[in-house]
Amino acid sequence: MNISIFDLSIYIKFFIGLCALVNPIGMIPIFTSMTNNQSFLERKKTNLVANFSASLILLISLFFGSNILNIFGISINSFRIAGGILIMSIAFSMISGQFTKKINSKKDKKEENNLDNISVVPLSMPLIAGPGAISSTIVWSTYYTNWTNLFICSFVIFLFSFVCWLCFEAAPCVVQILGKTGINIITRIMGLLLMSLGIEFISTGISTIFPGLLH
């Protein structure tokens, strides 16, 4: 599908989808607790490395994701349906409140193993560039057929990483202002947006595989 570079709503939708999937505001308490033993400079370095690594992972997914699918003989419509189901499962866990609990349990396990470098694992992957974000990026990459579109999508990924970086930089202040209740509310709103995005991916895949079924 070739989309006009002037159709900004498509790129805005891609950006909002990434934000809803990752929910950087909802991850602020997790980032704060993971870095509470680090100095000010160490925390800034962790934030920078984590978001740079995540943007690199998403860029690889954007440019080479469809080729990887072709190697394994997976059609993009099948991947759209699978990605939509995965996104919906993440959205359901966010709405039900299980998403944060799962991340916190992973964080506790990492702390028990005394891992010093948390920038790449688990912050960059799977918390920022997780299966949902990677799947979404690969699906969106199939909508763009020229280098101009891919360049704008790359800019969207860098913008998304910058937003995550800002959220983590402001982590101490945001935790004090919003509190646990405010962050939980934002997480559930993001979950609803994510549920809608997952349904759209699934409906697009099904309507392409079975023309006329959803009409």
N, C-alpha and C positions, 0 to 999 in steps of 0.2 A: 504494500500500500504506500503510495507516494503522497506525502503530506506537504502542503505548502509551508515554506519556512516562515511565512507571515502568520500562520495559524498559531498564535501564541498560546491559545487555550490548551493545545495538545501538550506543549512543553510545561505549562503550569500544572497540568494534570499529572505529568510524569514526576514533577518536583513534589507535589502534594502526596502522591502515592509513596514516594520514598520516605518522606517525613512521617507519614502515617504508619508505614511498615516498621521503621526504626524507632519512632517515638523518642527523639532525643531528650525532650523535657522529662519524660518518664524514666529515662536512664540516668538522670542527674544524681539521684540519691545513690545509685549503684556506683557511678563514677566516683562520687565523694567517698563512699565507704571503701572502695578499692584503693584509693590514693591517700587515705587519711594518715598513713605512716610515711608519706613522702614529703620532702621539703617543697617549698614554693617553686623552685626552678625544676625540680624533678617532676612535679605535677604538670607544669607547662610543657615539658618535653614529652611526657607520656601522652598528653592531649594531642600534641602536634603529630607525633609518630602514629598514633592510633588512627587519626582522621586521614592522614596522608596514605597510610596503608589501605584503609577502607576505600578511598577514592581510586586507588590503583587497581584494587580487586574489581570494583564496579566498572572501571574503564575496560579492563580485559574482558569482562562479561559483555559489555556493549559492543566491542569491535570483533570479538572472536566467538561469542556465545553461540550464534547460529551455525558457525562452521563446526563447532564441537558437536552440536546436535546432529549435523549431517554425517559426521564420522560414525556416530553410533546409530544412524538410520532412524532418528526420531523426528517425526514431523513437527513443525512449529505449532500446529493446531492441537496436537496431543500434548505438547509442552504447555500451551496456554491453559488447557484444562487442568493439567497436573499442578501448574503454578497457581491457578485460581483456587484449587482445593487447598493447597498449602497456605496461601494467603488467608483464606477463610478460616482455617484452623488456628492460625496465629491471631486473627481478629477475634475469634471466639474466646481464646484464652485471655486476651486483653480485656474484653468486655466482662468476663467472669472473674477477673482478678487473679488468674493463675499465672499470667505471663511474668509478672514481677517476681512471684515466688520461685518460678523455675530458674530465672536468671540469678536470683540471690543464692539458690542452692548450688548452682554452678560456681558462683563466686566463692562460696564457702569451701567447696572442694579444691579450688585453685589455691586458696589461702592455706589449706591443710597441707598441700604439696609444697608450700614455701617457694612458689615461683616468684622470681624477682622481676622479670620483664612481663608486664601485663598489657603492654601497648598493643602488640599484635594479637596475642591470644590471652584473654578472651575479648578484649575491648574492640579491636578492629574486626576480628572474626571469631565468633559468630554474632557478637552483639550489634555491631554497626552493619557490616557487610555480611549479613546472615543469609541462610537459604532463601528466605522470602525476598530480600532486596536483590539478590543475584537473579532469582527467577524472574522477578518483575523487570529487571533491566534487560535480560535476554528477550523477554516478550516484547518490550517496547522497542528494542533494536530492530525487530522485524518490520516495524511500521515505517522505517526510514531507509530510503534507497540511494541516497547520495551523500557525499562527504560534507556538504553544508549542514544537512540535518544532523549527521553524526557529531559535527563540531558543536552545534547548539546543545545537543544532548550531553556532550562532554562538559560543556559549561554548566549545565544544570547539575551534573554530578559534583563538580567542584563547588558550586553554590550550596548544594546540600551538605557537603563536607564542612564548608565554612560555617553554616548554621549550627552543625553539631559541635564544631570547635568553639563557637561563641557560647553555646549552652553550657558546655563543660567548663569554659573559663569563668562563667558567671555562676557556677554550681553552688558555692557557699551562700550567695545572696538569694538565689532562687529557692533553695531549700527553706530558708528562713521566711521568705515572703509567702510562698504557696503552701508550704507545709505538706504533710503526707496526704491529707484529704484533697487538696487542690491538685496534686500530681495524679492521684487516683482518678479524679474526674476527667482530667485531660487525657489520660490513658484510655478511658472508656470511650471518649468522643473519637479519638484516633481509631479505636477498634471498629466503631460504626462506619467510619469512612473507608476503612480497610475492607470490611465485609462487602461494601458496595463495589469496590474495585475488583475483589475476587470474583463476585458474581458476574461482572462485566467480562472478565477474562474467560470464564467458563462459557458464558452465553455466546461469545464471539467464536470460540473454538468449536462448540457444538453446531452452531449455525453454518459454519464453513464445512465441517465434516458431513453434516446432514442438512443440505440446503432445503429450505422450506419448512423445517421442523418447528422453528420458533416463530414463524410468520403466521 
